[in-house]
Amino acid sequence: MTTIALLGGVLAFYYFYIYNNQTEDEEEEEKEEEEEKYTPMEPRDFTLEELKYYDGTDGKPICIAVNYMVYDVTPGKGFYGQGGPYAMLAGRDGSRALAKMSLDSSDVKDGWDDISDLTPFENDTLNEWVMKFQNEIYRVGKTT
């Protein structure tokens, strides 16, 4: 009897293990399909004033500038859109805030921000963000 119970337990575990893995795989495939459907903006140059428009409100795309390059982060609207942890960067230059790993609004400027005063550590951090963005996010232009 214990052999049957043990075998039943193993089969139940195997069934739930396979079922859960298939569900995770299916969710990942759906996410990839959704990302594949997104078409990024056409590349262009942006003034910081023009960049403000791309803040994700009213269904608009979401762009942020990082170290003079502009990235379309719309697929990450959960992070960069309204209510997201990085929403304050939407439509703005986020270089200083990302370099300082700061979510303080005083580290995000509406106008031009001279980042030459960043420490070597902050510059390294900014460069890590730039590499991440270059590898994972659509670059759609630069700031002028």
trRosetta pair geometry for C-beta under 8 A, 3 or more apart (Angstrom, degrees):
i j d omega theta_ij theta_ji phi_ij phi_ji
1 4 5.8 -53 -155 33 36 110
1 5 6.5 34 150 -16 67 106
2 5 5.4 -52 -145 39 38 113
2 6 6.0 41 154 -21 68 106
3 6 5.7 -53 -145 38 29 112
3 7 6.1 30 154 -18 64 108
4 7 5.7 -53 -144 39 29 111
4 8 6.2 34 153 -21 63 106
5 8 5.6 -52 -147 36 30 114
5 9 6.4 33 152 -21 63 104
6 9 5.6 -52 -149 34 31 112
6 10 6.4 32 152 -18 64 104
7 10 5.7 -52 -148 35 32 112
7 11 6.3 31 154 -17 65 107
8 11 5.8 -55 -146 39 30 110
8 12 6.2 31 154 -20 65 107
9 12 5.7 -54 -145 36 30 111
9 13 6.3 31 155 -18 65 105
10 13 5.8 -54 -148 37 29 111
10 14 6.2 30 153 -19 64 108
11 14 5.6 -54 -144 38 30 113
11 15 6.2 34 155 -22 65 105
12 15 5.7 -52 -147 34 30 113
12 16 6.4 21 158 -10 64 107
13 16 6.1 -62 -148 42 28 104
13 17 6.0 31 154 -23 66 111
14 17 5.6 -55 -143 36 28 114
14 18 6.3 25 159 -15 64 107
15 18 6.1 -59 -149 38 25 106
15 19 6.1 24 154 -18 64 112
16 19 5.5 -53 -139 40 32 113
16 20 6.0 30 161 -18 67 107
17 20 6.2 -57 -145 38 24 106
17 21 6.4 20 157 -15 61 110
18 21 5.9 -59 -146 39 28 109
18 22 6.3 27 156 -19 64 107
19 22 6.0 -58 -150 36 27 109
19 23 6.4 28 152 -20 63 107
20 23 5.6 -53 -148 35 33 114
20 24 6.4 33 155 -17 66 103
21 24 5.7 -52 -147 37 33 110
21 25 6.2 34 154 -18 65 106
22 25 5.6 -55 -146 39 32 112
22 26 6.1 34 154 -21 66 106
23 26 5.7 -53 -146 36 29 111
23 27 6.4 31 154 -19 63 105
24 27 5.7 -53 -148 35 31 112
24 28 6.4 31 154 -19 64 106
25 28 5.7 -56 -149 37 31 111
25 29 6.3 32 152 -20 65 106
26 29 5.6 -53 -147 35 32 112
26 30 6.4 34 153 -20 65 104
27 30 5.7 -53 -149 35 31 112
27 31 6.4 32 152 -19 64 105
28 31 5.7 -53 -149 35 32 112
28 32 6.4 32 153 -18 65 106
29 32 5.7 -55 -147 38 32 111
29 33 6.3 34 153 -21 65 105
30 33 5.6 -53 -147 36 31 113
30 34 6.4 34 153 -21 64 104
31 34 5.7 -53 -150 34 31 112
31 35 6.5 28 152 -16 64 106
32 35 5.7 -55 -148 39 32 110
32 36 6.2 35 152 -22 66 106
33 36 5.6 -53 -146 35 31 113
33 37 6.5 37 153 -26 63 103
34 37 5.8 -52 -154 27 32 114
34 38 7.3 37 149 -28 61 98
34 75 7.9 138 123 -142 91 100
35 38 5.9 -47 -160 18 39 114
35 75 5.4 58 -124 -149 84 142
38 74 6.6 179 -161 95 135 111
38 75 5.1 -148 25 -77 172 104
40 72 4.5 146 -148 64 100 150
40 74 7.6 167 -115 31 68 116
40 138 3.6 -159 -100 178 154 164
40 140 5.8 -148 160 -78 116 114
41 44 7.7 -74 139 17 111 101
41 54 8.0 -50 -45 -118 158 138
41 61 5.6 -170 -52 75 117 178
41 63 7.3 -36 15 -71 147 123
41 72 5.1 169 15 -84 99 141
41 138 7.6 138 33 125 71 134
41 140 4.7 47 72 -146 102 149
42 140 7.3 90 93 -157 23 102
43 139 7.5 28 -109 117 107 72
43 140 5.2 -154 -103 -163 57 51
43 141 5.3 151 -164 -69 66 75
44 140 7.0 -5 30 154 66 85
44 141 4.8 -28 74 -91 42 139
45 141 5.3 -176 -89 -173 27 118
45 142 5.7 -26 -120 65 78 74
45 143 7.5 103 -168 -142 77 11
45 144 4.7 44 170 -32 123 122
46 50 4.8 -143 -157 85 79 115
46 51 4.7 88 155 -66 134 88
46 63 7.4 171 -65 124 168 150
46 65 7.3 -142 79 -75 129 116
46 70 5.2 76 19 -61 134 158
46 141 5.4 110 -13 106 94 138
46 142 7.3 -170 30 93 79 28
46 143 5.6 -46 78 -105 86 58
46 144 6.9 164 73 11 33 85
47 50 4.7 96 49 5 78 101
47 51 7.0 -134 93 -10 42 87
47 143 7.2 74 -137 -159 22 76
47 144 5.8 -55 -84 65 62 89
48 51 5.3 -46 -147 29 37 121
48 52 7.2 55 152 -34 61 91
48 65 7.4 -70 -108 0 80 154
48 92 7.6 36 -162 -139 94 54
48 93 6.3 -43 -120 -28 112 111
48 110 7.5 119 148 156 123 49
48 111 6.2 115 100 -143 154 38
48 112 6.3 -151 -19 -65 152 62
48 143 6.1 35 -65 -150 75 122
49 52 6.0 -40 -165 9 34 116
50 53 6.1 -39 -176 10 48 114
51 54 6.0 -64 -167 36 49 106
51 63 6.1 -114 -151 96 83 116
51 65 6.0 -30 -138 -31 157 114
51 70 6.6 -139 -111 -117 113 126
51 91 5.6 142 140 -169 72 57
51 92 6.7 129 123 -89 119 22
51 93 7.4 65 106 -48 162 71
51 143 6.9 -23 -48 -104 140 100
52 55 6.5 -8 178 -42 50 113
52 91 4.6 65 -144 165 32 116
52 92 7.0 42 -97 -74 67 69
52 110 7.6 27 -89 -155 123 86
53 60 6.7 -124 153 -176 75 154
53 91 6.6 176 51 -131 25 118
54 60 6.1 -144 -126 144 46 115
54 61 5.3 -26 -145 89 100 84
54 62 6.1 132 159 -138 83 20
54 63 3.8 18 121 22 144 102
54 72 7.9 -88 -176 -114 140 74
54 90 7.3 -132 119 177 65 78
54 91 5.0 164 74 -97 58 79
55 60 6.7 46 52 80 55 127
55 62 6.7 14 -178 -120 18 74
55 90 4.3 96 -150 129 63 106
55 91 3.4 -38 -73 -21 83 135
55 92 7.9 43 -99 -22 97 81
56 60 5.9 -139 -106 75 12 79
56 61 7.1 -57 -87 137 60 20
56 62 3.8 10 -64 -78 106 104
56 74 7.1 165 -102 -113 95 74
56 77 6.0 150 -142 -131 134 100
56 80 6.7 157 -44 119 149 86
56 81 4.4 -150 166 -121 154 78
56 82 6.3 -161 106 -22 117 79
56 87 7.7 -102 53 -139 141 84
56 90 5.0 -61 6 -160 112 146
56 91 7.6 -129 2 -32 74 101
57 60 6.0 12 62 27 52 111
57 82 6.7 79 -90 -50 73 123
61 72 5.8 -36 176 -145 128 102
61 74 4.7 -69 -147 -66 75 130
62 72 7.2 110 77 -164 55 56
62 73 5.1 -64 106 73 103 82
62 74 4.8 146 33 -85 84 60
62 76 7.7 -110 82 70 134 75
62 77 6.0 147 1 -100 144 80
62 80 4.9 140 149 115 145 119
62 81 5.9 -109 -64 -79 151 73
62 90 4.9 -59 -149 -134 102 106
62 91 7.4 -84 -146 -40 62 73
63 70 5.3 16 177 -179 122 101
63 71 6.4 161 -152 80 72 40
63 72 5.4 -37 -94 -97 86 53
63 73 6.7 137 -115 14 29 81
63 74 7.9 -15 -57 -41 59 85
63 90 7.6 92 55 -158 37 60
63 91 6.6 72 64 -90 75 45
63 140 6.6 -87 -118 54 124 131
64 70 7.3 176 91 -147 27 62
64 71 5.9 -16 61 58 74 92
64 73 5.8 6 11 -1 102 133
64 80 6.6 -121 -28 -144 124 135
64 86 7.9 -46 -60 150 159 117
64 89 4.6 16 -118 147 138 104
64 90 6.4 -77 -70 -104 96 31
64 91 7.4 -35 -90 0 61 19
64 92 6.5 -9 -132 64 80 55
64 93 7.5 125 -177 -119 73 21
64 94 4.8 2 180 -2 125 123
65 68 6.8 -2 -178 -121 109 12
65 69 6.7 155 -154 78 67 33
65 70 5.1 -35 -94 -92 75 70
65 71 7.7 152 -101 13 26 74
65 92 7.0 -97 28 132 94 33
65 93 4.1 -37 74 -106 117 69
65 94 6.7 155 68 17 56 69
65 95 6.9 -41 115 -33 84 95
65 143 5.0 32 -132 -45 145 124
66 69 5.9 -28 67 64 71 86
66 71 6.3 0 15 0 109 120
66 93 7.7 155 -76 -159 31 63
66 94 5.8 -28 -84 68 81 92
66 95 5.6 138 -145 -83 48 72
66 98 6.2 -2 -127 29 109 157
66 126 7.5 178 -177 -165 93 85
66 129 5.9 -126 -165 125 140 115
66 130 5.9 -176 130 -91 116 72
66 133 5.6 143 55 -8 150 166
67 95 5.3 125 -57 -114 53 118
67 115 7.8 -85 -104 53 67 157
67 126 6.0 122 -63 164 118 113
67 127 7.9 70 -67 -88 161 50
67 129 7.9 147 -12 85 115 104
67 130 5.2 -24 31 -85 144 125
68 95 7.9 31 -24 -68 53 141
68 142 5.5 14 151 -161 82 98
68 143 5.2 -117 -148 41 57 97
69 130 7.3 98 35 -137 131 98
69 133 7.4 153 95 112 125 137
69 139 5.7 -36 174 -142 119 111
69 141 7.5 161 -162 97 57 38
69 142 5.4 -44 -109 -104 50 76
69 143 7.7 -95 -48 -2 10 81
70 139 7.2 109 77 -162 51 63
70 140 5.5 -65 105 70 97 81
70 141 4.3 -4 50 71 121 83
70 142 6.1 -162 1 -89 89 16
70 143 6.3 122 -51 -50 101 73
71 133 5.1 -94 -78 -170 158 122
71 137 4.6 40 -172 126 128 126
71 138 6.4 133 -162 79 71 53
71 139 5.6 -46 -99 -100 75 52
71 140 6.7 121 -132 13 22 86
72 137 7.2 -179 67 171 53 92
72 138 4.3 -24 54 81 102 115
72 139 7.9 178 11 -104 79 5
72 140 4.6 66 -29 -23 104 135
73 76 4.8 -51 176 50 89 110
73 77 7.7 142 124 -68 78 49
73 79 7.4 -83 162 78 123 106
73 80 4.5 65 114 9 130 165
73 90 7.8 -122 66 -105 120 78
73 137 5.8 -16 -95 -148 74 133
74 77 5.9 2 -169 -57 49 98
74 80 7.9 -92 -87 74 25 126
76 79 4.6 -28 162 38 103 112
76 80 5.3 68 103 5 96 108
76 84 8.0 111 143 -159 80 162
76 137 7.4 -45 -6 -106 130 113
77 80 6.1 -75 -119 63 34 80
77 81 3.5 32 -173 -29 81 131
77 84 6.9 -162 159 -41 44 144
78 81 6.7 6 -54 32 16 108
78 84 5.6 130 148 -103 33 118
79 84 4.6 116 172 -179 14 134
79 85 6.1 -38 -150 46 68 87
79 86 5.0 20 157 29 86 112
80 84 5.5 -22 8 84 12 150
80 86 5.0 -35 -95 90 62 105
80 87 6.4 129 -177 -94 33 44
80 89 6.3 -71 -136 72 94 102
80 90 5.2 128 167 -76 88 96
81 84 5.1 90 54 -10 57 124
81 87 6.3 -23 110 -106 21 95
81 90 6.8 81 -104 -82 32 148
82 87 5.7 80 -114 -137 26 137
82 90 7.9 -61 -56 20 55 162
83 87 6.3 109 32 -57 22 149
84 87 4.6 135 57 -53 76 90
85 103 6.8 -67 175 -115 83 141
86 89 4.9 -24 169 20 91 120
86 90 7.6 118 123 -39 76 80
86 94 7.5 27 -173 -131 108 151
86 103 7.5 -109 -99 -114 55 99
87 90 5.6 -29 -165 -4 51 118
88 92 7.4 -40 149 40 59 142
88 97 7.4 178 98 -120 114 169
88 103 6.9 124 30 -165 135 72
88 105 5.6 -125 -151 -103 146 81
88 108 5.4 176 143 12 106 162
89 92 5.7 -128 -162 63 41 99
89 94 3.7 17 -140 -85 117 131
89 97 6.4 -140 -85 68 104 144
89 98 7.7 57 -108 -48 144 99
89 108 6.3 -137 -94 -114 58 137
92 108 5.4 61 127 -179 148 111
92 109 7.5 166 -173 73 115 43
92 110 6.9 -72 -123 -110 114 43
93 96 7.6 59 121 5 95 87
93 108 7.4 164 76 -154 60 72
93 109 6.5 -16 62 61 109 86
93 112 7.8 51 6 -129 159 35
93 113 5.7 -168 95 23 136 117
93 143 6.8 1 -89 -62 113 161
94 97 5.1 -65 -164 52 74 111
94 98 5.2 69 137 -24 96 107
94 108 6.3 -18 -109 -113 61 103
95 98 6.2 -67 -147 40 22 104
95 99 6.0 21 160 -20 64 112
95 113 6.6 -179 58 83 111 125
95 115 5.3 -79 123 -66 129 153
95 126 6.1 34 -166 -137 80 125
96 99 5.7 -57 -144 37 28 112
96 100 6.1 9 163 -3 65 112
96 102 7.7 -31 131 48 76 123
96 107 4.9 -150 117 -178 105 84
96 108 7.0 -172 64 -83 103 40
96 109 7.1 63 20 -6 138 98
96 113 5.5 -92 -25 151 126 147
96 115 5.7 -155 -76 -106 83 104
96 118 7.3 -153 -121 -79 71 110
97 100 6.2 -68 -145 48 25 98
97 102 4.9 -112 -148 73 65 86
97 103 7.0 72 -169 -94 116 29
97 104 7.3 -165 -122 54 95 63
97 107 4.1 126 -87 114 73 113
97 108 5.1 -3 -40 -64 132 86
98 101 7.2 24 -171 -77 34 42
98 125 7.2 -173 139 133 70 98
98 126 6.1 102 101 -113 98 68
98 129 4.5 53 160 -91 133 171
99 115 6.8 127 -3 -160 159 128
99 118 5.3 -50 155 -132 151 139
99 122 4.2 59 160 176 103 91
99 123 6.8 10 -146 -77 122 29
99 125 5.2 122 -152 84 49 105
99 126 3.8 -11 -93 -62 96 103
99 129 7.4 -103 -70 12 53 136
100 107 5.6 -116 49 -140 139 149
100 118 7.8 -131 -58 -127 83 99
100 122 5.7 -4 -77 -127 60 118
100 125 7.6 138 -55 87 15 148
101 125 6.3 -87 -39 -175 97 149
102 107 4.4 83 93 12 135 164
104 107 5.0 84 75 -1 89 105
105 108 5.8 -63 -156 39 50 104
109 112 7.3 -33 113 86 136 18
109 113 4.1 151 31 -70 139 112
114 117 7.0 69 114 -4 90 95
115 118 5.2 9 172 -23 86 116
115 126 7.5 107 165 -98 147 165
118 122 3.9 -127 -173 96 101 124
118 123 5.1 133 111 -57 121 77
118 126 6.7 5 175 -16 167 138
119 122 4.6 95 50 7 76 102
119 123 7.0 -135 94 -5 40 86
120 123 5.6 -52 -147 36 32 114
120 124 6.5 36 153 -20 64 102
121 124 5.7 -53 -153 34 32 112
121 125 6.5 33 149 -19 64 105
122 125 5.5 -51 -148 36 35 114
122 126 6.3 39 151 -21 66 103
123 126 5.6 -51 -146 35 32 113
123 127 6.4 34 153 -19 64 104
124 127 5.7 -54 -150 36 32 112
124 128 6.6 36 150 -22 64 102
125 128 5.6 -51 -153 31 34 114
125 129 6.7 35 149 -17 64 101
126 129 5.6 -52 -154 35 35 112
126 130 6.4 38 148 -22 66 103
127 130 5.4 -48 -146 33 36 115
127 131 6.5 38 154 -18 65 101
128 131 5.8 -51 -150 35 32 111
128 132 6.5 35 150 -20 64 105
129 132 5.5 -54 -149 36 33 113
129 133 6.2 30 155 -17 67 106
130 133 5.8 -57 -147 39 30 109
130 134 6.2 30 155 -21 65 108
131 134 5.7 -54 -143 36 30 111
131 135 6.3 19 160 -11 64 112
132 135 6.2 -69 -151 42 26 103
132 136 5.9 -24 170 20 65 120
132 137 7.8 42 128 0 70 108
133 136 6.6 -81 -128 54 22 83
133 137 4.6 -46 -155 43 67 122
133 139 7.3 96 142 -75 99 90
134 137 7.7 -19 -44 49 12 79
134 139 6.7 10 -115 -48 62 127
